[in-house]
Structures are given as structure tokens and as C-alpha cells.
Amino acid sequence: MSKLTRVLARSSTAGIAFALAMTAAVVAKADQSDAKKLLKAMSDYMAAQPAMSFAYDAILDVVTKDGQKLALVSSGDVLVNRPDKIRTTRAGGFGDVELSFDGKTLTLFGKNANVYAQVEVPGTLEHLVDELREKYHRPLPAADLLLSTSYDELMRDVVDIKDLGSGVVGGVECDTFAFRKNDADFQIWIAQGNRPYPCRYTITSRLLPSAPQYTVEVRNWKGGNEVAAGNFTFKNATNAQKIDPKEVRDKFSDLPAHFTMGGEK
């Protein structure tokens, strides 16, 4: 092959790649209405479930002072009875925590340390999510997806939407969308068919160095009559020590014991 032929071949390949990229960009822009419609369908489906349960795997990115990105992996289960009951678990290499809420009392149980804390937070699941996030700095896994108003929460401050077509998560074919906000991006995979539940959800910070992510991947989804009855009131079967809610941040850390937050020595 002559030098000229090789140059033309490379140019042709680059041109095709550029054309495909431009086509993908146009399609992504053109299908914003479909993305909104399917996200709303997911939100309506979730809100209509009187009960839901699923297992999940989560990945939390932690960025060190020298810019190294580390992934902390955990797994757990979620059980919800609308409008005001939830039980979640989260187990990883550094913690094993159960959260339960019966409509009145919120309990956090640290299985490794065998301690628990309780606080009265009467109200709906939506009220609980707000209290946990704003007051106690302990957001529920993928909490925005559990709210009856999840569409409004997810779409707030969205400035760009991309339809990424079909994808497969855990053997389930999904519609995939990417959303951009001023301070964060999120990507969501929604199961196709008559059960449009979220199969995977990734949030990416745009304000922090190295753009850390938090990802939740859903398994064993069940809704409505498929969900077995659950008990949401804490039973202290292990004679765990009760601690003050103010100690929760120390006793129920999301980080391994040898990690320290930025600014600490």
C-alpha cells in the first residue's frame, strides 16, 4: 500500500468515526422527549407500587488527596411499604448496617459494633428521606428513586438529556439515558416492558476533583403482590447497646476506620 493510500485510508476511517459521532449526537438530542416520557413512566410505576423490594450492589468512589480514585463496594436489600415504612441493609468490608422505619421511629442498627440509635421521625417516606439527608447526613441508597415524586426530583435543574439507546443490566434489557445538571450528571437504565423499574443508577459529581461517582445496581426486583410481608419495627434480639443519635456519624461511618475526611490529620 502506498503512503498516499495509507493516508487516505486513515482519513476515511477518521471521517467515518466523526460522522458516526455526529449522528449519535443528533439522535441523542432528538430523543429528549422519549427520555422524559420513559423516565416519567418509571416514576409513575414506582409510585403506584404499594410495596416493593430489591437487592442492590453499590459502588462509592472516594478520592484521596493525591487524586487516586478508590471504589468502596457494598451490597444490601431494600423493602418498602408505602406510604411510611422501609427497611434497608448495607453490608461491605467496613460496615454492616440496618435501617428500619415503622412510620414513627427510625432505627439505625450497627451489627458489627452491636449498637443502635433511635429517633422519632413520624411521617411519610418522603419526609424521612429529607430528614436523613438534611439533618443526619445519611441518605438512603438511591433515595430519589423511591419517592412518589421521583420524576420531579430527578428532573430538577436538568439542562441536557441524551438517549443512549438500549443496554443490558443483569440480563435485563433497558432503555438508557444520561442527564446533566449544573453540579452533577446522572445516568439511568430503565427496564423495558410493563415493569419499568430502575436497573442501574449512577450519579457523578461535577464539582469535586476527579468526578467521583455513586452507582446502585438493582437485582431481584419485586413489586406489589410479589412482595412478602415484612416487619419494620426494630427488635433488639442481640442485646445491642443503645447510643445517642449524635454518635451515629462516628459509629456508622461509610468509610473504613483508617480513612479520614479531608482536612483531618
C-alpha positions in Angstrom: 0.0 0.0 0.0 1.4 3.4 -1.0 1.9 6.2 1.5 -0.9 8.2 -0.1 -3.2 5.2 0.1 -2.5 4.7 3.8 -3.1 8.4 4.5 -6.4 8.3 2.6 -7.4 5.1 4.5 -6.7 6.7 7.8 -8.6 9.9 6.8 -11.5 7.8 5.6 -11.7 5.9 8.9 -11.4 9.1 10.9 -14.2 10.7 8.8 -16.5 7.7 9.3 -15.9 7.8 13.1 -16.6 11.6 13.1 -19.8 11.1 11.1 -21.0 8.4 13.5 -20.2 10.6 16.5 -22.1 13.5 14.9 -25.1 11.2 14.1 -25.1 9.9 17.7 -25.1 13.4 19.0 -28.1 14.4 16.8 -30.1 11.3 17.8 -29.4 11.9 21.4 -30.7 15.4 21.1 -33.7 14.4 19.1 -34.9 11.8 21.6 -35.1 14.0 24.7 -38.9 13.8 24.6 -38.8 10.0 24.7 -36.3 10.1 27.6 -38.6 12.3 29.6 -41.6 10.1 28.8 -39.9 6.9 29.8 -38.5 8.5 33.0 -42.0 9.6 33.9 -43.3 6.1 33.2 -40.7 4.7 35.6 -41.6 7.3 38.3 -45.3 6.5 37.9 -44.8 2.8 38.0 -42.7 3.1 41.2 -45.2 5.4 42.9 -48.0 3.0 42.1 -46.4 0.1 43.9 -47.9 -0.3 47.4 -44.9 -2.4 48.2 -41.5 -3.1 46.6 -38.4 -5.0 47.4 -35.0 -5.5 45.7 -31.4 -6.3 46.4 -28.7 -4.0 45.3 -24.9 -3.6 44.8 -23.4 -0.2 45.3 -20.1 1.4 44.4 -19.0 4.6 46.2 -16.0 6.5 44.8 -13.6 8.0 47.3 -10.8 10.4 46.0 -7.6 10.7 48.0 -5.6 13.9 48.5 -3.2 12.8 45.7 -6.1 12.3 43.3 -6.3 8.5 43.4 -9.9 7.3 42.9 -10.9 4.3 45.1 -14.1 2.3 44.8 -15.8 1.1 48.0 -18.3 -1.7 47.3 -21.3 -2.9 49.3 -24.5 -4.8 48.9 -27.8 -4.8 50.6 -31.6 -5.2 50.5 -34.5 -2.7 50.4 -38.1 -3.3 51.5 -40.7 -0.6 51.2 -44.4 -0.4 52.2 -46.0 2.9 51.1 -46.6 5.4 52.4 -44.5 5.2 55.6 -42.4 2.1 56.1 -39.0 1.0 55.0 -36.2 -1.4 55.9 -32.7 -1.4 54.3 -29.5 -3.2 54.9 -26.0 -2.4 53.7 -23.0 -4.7 54.1 -19.5 -4.1 53.0 -15.9 -4.8 54.1 -16.1 -1.9 56.6 -19.7 -2.0 57.9 -22.9 -3.9 58.3 -25.8 -1.6 59.0 -29.6 -2.0 59.1 -32.1 0.9 58.9 -35.7 0.4 59.8 -38.7 2.8 60.0 -42.2 1.9 61.0 -43.9 5.2 60.3 -42.9 6.7 63.7 -39.5 5.5 64.9 -36.3 5.4 62.8 -33.7 2.9 64.0 -30.1 2.5 62.8 -28.5 -0.8 63.9 -24.8 -1.4 63.5 -24.4 -5.1 63.5 -20.6 -5.2 63.8 -20.4 -2.9 66.8 -23.8 -4.2 68.1 -25.1 -0.7 68.8 -28.3 1.1 67.7 -29.7 4.6 67.7 -33.3 5.7 67.5 -35.1 8.9 66.8 -38.8 9.8 66.4 -39.5 11.0 62.8 -43.2 10.5 62.3 -44.4 11.0 58.8 -44.2 9.6 55.3 -41.2 8.0 53.4 -40.7 11.4 51.6 -40.4 13.1 55.0 -37.9 10.5 56.2 -35.7 10.8 53.2 -35.5 14.6 53.7 -34.7 14.2 57.4 -32.0 11.6 56.8 -30.4 13.6 54.0 -30.5 17.1 55.5 -30.4 16.5 59.3 -28.5 13.3 59.8 -26.4 13.2 56.5 -27.3 9.6 55.9 -29.0 9.4 52.5 -30.9 6.2 51.7 -29.5 4.1 48.8 -30.9 5.6 45.6 -33.5 7.5 47.7 -34.7 9.7 44.8 -35.9 6.6 43.0 -38.1 5.6 45.9 -40.1 8.8 46.2 -43.6 9.1 44.8 -42.4 12.3 43.2 -39.2 10.8 41.8 -39.7 12.4 38.3 -39.8 15.9 39.7 -36.7 15.3 41.9 -34.7 13.7 39.1 -35.6 16.4 36.5 -35.0 19.4 38.8 -32.3 21.6 37.3 -31.6 19.3 34.3 -30.0 21.2 31.4 -29.3 18.4 28.9 -30.6 14.9 28.1 -29.1 12.2 26.0 -30.9 9.0 24.9 -28.2 6.3 24.7 -30.4 3.5 23.4 -30.6 0.0 24.7 -28.4 -1.6 27.3 -28.4 -4.8 29.4 -28.1 -4.9 33.2 -28.0 -8.2 34.9 -29.6 -9.9 31.9 -32.5 -7.3 31.8 -32.8 -5.2 28.6 -33.0 -1.5 29.5 -33.5 1.9 28.0 -30.5 4.1 28.9 -30.5 7.9 29.4 -27.9 10.4 30.6 -29.0 13.7 32.3 -26.8 16.7 33.0 -27.3 19.2 35.8 -25.2 22.2 36.8 -23.5 20.3 39.7 -23.9 16.7 38.8 -24.6 14.2 36.0 -26.7 11.1 36.4 -27.3 8.1 34.1 -30.2 5.6 34.5 -31.0 2.3 33.0 -34.8 1.5 33.0 -36.2 -2.0 32.4 -38.1 -2.3 29.2 -41.6 -3.8 29.2 -44.5 -3.4 31.6 -42.3 -3.2 34.7 -40.1 -0.1 34.1 -38.1 -0.2 37.3 -34.6 1.3 37.5 -32.0 -1.4 37.0 -28.9 0.9 37.4 -28.4 4.4 38.6 -25.2 6.4 38.6 -24.6 9.9 39.9 -21.4 11.8 39.0 -20.3 14.9 40.9 -19.1 17.7 38.6 -17.9 19.9 41.5 -15.4 17.6 43.1 -11.9 16.8 41.7 -11.8 13.5 39.7 -15.6 13.5 39.3 -16.4 10.7 41.9 -19.4 8.6 41.3 -22.0 6.6 43.3 -23.7 3.7 41.5 -26.5 1.4 42.5 -27.4 -1.7 40.6 -30.7 -3.4 41.3 -31.3 -7.2 41.5 -34.3 -9.3 42.3 -36.9 -6.6 41.8 -40.4 -7.3 43.1 -43.4 -5.0 43.3 -47.0 -5.1 44.5 -48.3 -8.5 45.4 -44.9 -10.2 44.7 -43.5 -8.6 47.9 -43.6 -10.7 51.0 -44.9 -9.1 54.2 -42.2 -7.5 56.3 -41.6 -6.3 59.9 -40.4 -2.7 60.2 -40.2 -2.4 63.9 -36.8 -2.9 65.4 -36.4 -6.0 67.7 -33.2 -5.9 69.8 -32.5 -9.6 69.5 -28.8 -9.2 70.1 -29.0 -7.1 73.3 -27.3 -4.2 71.4 -26.3 -1.1 73.3 -28.4 1.9 72.6 -26.4 5.1 71.8 -27.2 8.7 71.4 -28.2 9.7 67.8 -25.4 12.3 67.9 -22.9 9.4 67.9 -24.3 8.0 64.6 -21.7 9.7 62.4 -18.9 8.1 64.4 -20.3 4.7 64.9 -21.9 4.2 61.5 -19.2 5.7 59.2 -19.4 4.9 55.4 -15.6 4.8 55.3 -13.1 2.2 56.7 -11.7 3.1 60.1 -8.3 4.0 58.8 -9.8 6.6 56.4 -10.1 10.2 57.5 -12.0 13.0 55.8 -10.2 15.8 54.0 -8.7 18.4 56.4 -8.1 15.9 59.2 -4.8 14.5 60.2 
